[in-house]
């Protein structure tokens, strides 16, 4: 089943007896759960398991009330085939099995491939549209925020609240608020992005910042050889742009130029050539055992920055 099918059910009000929701985009999943409950005019009730729902939760009250029962991560239902056969839904209520993770090797997922609805992370275009409904961020800022939040709409919503509050408090544009919040560390940046920030700090010639970002890169397991390789490619591009009479004739795309142009003239051409030679020496030294792998990038920084 696709999300579009659920959307159609909400539009018509003709719901299945039960659904299986799973995927990484939990914020969007919750939006759909609220839409279902609103269309049904019913109360959302969270239940630990199908067994609990069938034996203890559904007590009759004096006032008739419909429910949308949400059962989160019911491991027993996931593996008990007899329960799949016996449970066909409730008379007046709708049940949603909500799984925060999925192992497609299990028979359950193969058995229910036509019923299970995946809420995958949204692409940049759709997320940009959602962001700009409420917050006038530029397309570029939206893409930046989306990447920082790893396409997680739930995280994006939290960061948007910060952007709005800061924008009002400091009387700055939302784009300006985003910049300031990133600089101050109020918007979380995943450590895995640090390798590119490290390269930027290196090219910016800011040793203290570069060293801190280097430690973050290592903390998430980035190999020194990978860091050296990425740094080499960026230094080479900077040298090409900086030494060219007309850098536009080099054929670099706009993204590369945008990331390289701000760092022109922080190093002389001779210093950039020296850095490239040292990187190659470090790579060779690591392979031959002449340079300790864990100190190779630090050595390069001491020699070049």
N, C-alpha and C positions, 0 to 999 in steps of 0.2 A: 504494500500500500504506500502511496505517496502522500506528502503533506497536502498536495492539491486536493486529494480525495477527502481528507479531514476538513479542509476548508469548505468543500462542497457540502459536506454533512452539516457543518455549522450554518451554512447559508440556508439549507432546506429544512434543517431541524430534524432530519431523519438519521438518527445515530445507530451505530452498531451496539450490540449489548456490551462488548468490551473491546479494548484496544491495547496494543503493546507499543509503548514509546521508548525509544533509546537514542543515544547519540551524544555528541559533545556539547551541543548548543542548548544548554539547560534553560537559559533565559527565554529563548524563543518557545521552548517546550512549555514553560509555565504560562506564557502568553496564551498559547492555544488551550491549555487546560482552563484558564479563566474564561476564555471565549465560549468554551463548551458549557461551562457551569452557568454563564450568563444566559446563553441561549435556552438552556433547559430550565432556568430559573431555580436552580438547585444549590445546595450547600456542598462545598468541597470538604471531604473528610479523608484524612490520611490514616492508613491502616498498615500494620507491620507485615501481615501475611494474608493470603487467601483463607487459610485455616481460621485465623482470628475473625475475619469478616463473616465466615459462614457459621461460626459457633458462638461468637460473643458480642460483636459490635452492633448487629442489626436488631436492636430492641424496638418494639413497637411503642410509639408515643401517641398521646391523645390527638395531637395535630399531625395530619398526614404531611410528610415532607420528603421530597426527592433528594437523592444524594449523588454526587460524583465521587466515587470511592477511588482513591489513588493508593496503590500498593507498591511500595518502593523496594526494589532489590529482593524480591521473594525468591530465595535460593531453592527452597523446596519445590515450588511450582516450576522452577527452571529445569529441574531434573526428574520430576515425578510424572511419568507419562500417563499414569492412571488419572491424575488430576486434570490433565489436558482433556481427556475423554469425558470426565464427569462434569466439569464446569463449562456451561454454555451461556452463562450470563445470569443476571437477576431480572426479576419481573418488571420493576419500575425504575431501577437505578442503572447507572452506567459505571463500569469499572475500567480503570486504566492501570495496567501493569507498567511501572516506570522503572527502567533499568539504566543506571548511571554508567555501566560498562557492558560490553557484549563480546562474547567469544564465539565467533561464527563457526567454530569447529563443533560446537554442541548441537545435538539433534534438534533441540528446541528451536533454534533460529532457522534451521532448514525446514522444519515442520511448519513454522509460522511466517515464512518469508512473504506471504501474500497479506498478512495481517499486521506485521510489524512496520512501524513508521520510524524512519531514521531522521533525526534532527541533526544534520551535519553542520559544521561551521559555515557561515555564509560567506559569499565572495565579496571582494572589495566594493564592487559596484552597488550591490544591495545594501551593504552596511553603510556606505556613504549616503545613500538615499535615506536610510533610517536616521542617521545622525543629523542630517540637514533638515529633517522635518521639524526638529525642536531647537537646534543650535546652529547659528549661521557660521559654521566653519568652512573655510575654503576646501576645495577638493584635495589640495596638497596636504593640508593639515589633517583632513579626514584620513587620508592614506597613512599618514605618519602615526596617528592615534591607533588606527586599526592594526598596524604592524606591531606597535608597542604592546597592544593588548592581545596579540596573537590570534586575531579574528574572533575573540571571545566576546559576544555581545553583552553578556552579563558584566564583564569587566569594563567594557566601553561605557555602559550606562553609569557605572560608579564614577569613572573618570570624568564624564560629561558633567556630573553634579559638581565636581571640584572646579571644572572650567567655568561653569556658570557663576558659582559663588565668588571665585577669584575675579572674574570679569566685572561683576557688579561692585565688589568691594574696592577694587583698585581702578575702576573706571577705564579699563582697557578692552580692546577687542577680544573676542574668543580666541582668535589666532595668537594674539599676544599673550593671553592667559595661558594657552597651551605651552608656548615657548618657555615662559617663566616657571611653570610647574614642572616641566621636564628638567630644566636647569637646576632647580632647587631639590630635585629628587622626590617631589610630592607625587609624581606619577611614576609608578614602578617600571623599571626597565629590566627585562629578563637578562640574566648574566650571559646567556648565549649570544646576545647582540654585542657584547663587550669587545669582541675581536675587531669589529668594524669601527667601534668607537676608539679602540686603542690605536688603530691605524690613523684615524683622524687626528688624535692627540699627538701622535708621532710627527705627522706632517705639519701640524700646527706648531710644533716645537715646544710642547709643554711637558717636560719630563715627569713632574709629580703626578699630573693627571694620567699620563700614559702608563706610569708604573702601577697606579691603582687599577686601571682598566686591564692591564696585563694580568694582575693577580685574579681579577674576576674571570678572565678568560680561562686561566688555568684551573680555577675552582670548579668549572663545569667540564673539565677534561679536554680542553682544546690542546692539541699536540703542538709542541714548539715548531716542528717542521711545517705545520699548516699555517701557523702565525707568520713564520718567516716567508712562506710562499705568497700569502696574501699581501704582506707588506712589500715584498719585492715587486709584485705586479702594479701596486699603486704608486710606488716610487718611480717605476719605469714610465707609467702614464704621466706622472707629474713632470718628469724630465722631458718627455716628448712635447707636452703642452707648453712648458716654460721656455724651451729652447727654440720652438718653432716661430717662424716669422708670421705665419697665419695658422693658428691652431685649428681653425674651422676646416682647413683643408686636410686635416689628418683623418677625418672620417669617423671620429668618435661620436657615439650617440649622445643625446642630450643628458641622459642620466649620468654617464661617466663624466662629462664636462662639469655638470653641476657639483659633483663630488670632488673634483680635482681643482677647479679654478680658484676657490678661496685660499688655497695653500701656496700659490705662486710666490716665489721670492722669499719664503721663510728659510730656504736653503739655496746656496749657489748651485749652479749646474755641476761644478766640481765636487761639491759635497754629496750631491745625489748619486753621482757616478761612484764615489767612494763607498757610499752606503750599499749600493747594489753589489759591489765587489765583496764587501764584508759579509753580506748575506750569503753569497755563494760560498765564501770561506767557512762560514758557520755551518751551512748545510753539509759541506764536505767534512768538516771537523767532527760533526755529530756522527756521521756514517763511519768515520775511521777511528773514532774514540779519542781524538785530539782535543775536542771541546766538550765539556759536560753538557748533556742535552738540557738539563734543568736550569742552566745559567746562560744558555746561548743567546736568548733575546735580550737579557739584561746586559750582557757583554756588548751586544750591538748598540744598545741605547747609550752606554757609557762612551763608546767610541764615536758616536755620531751626533748625539744631542747636546 
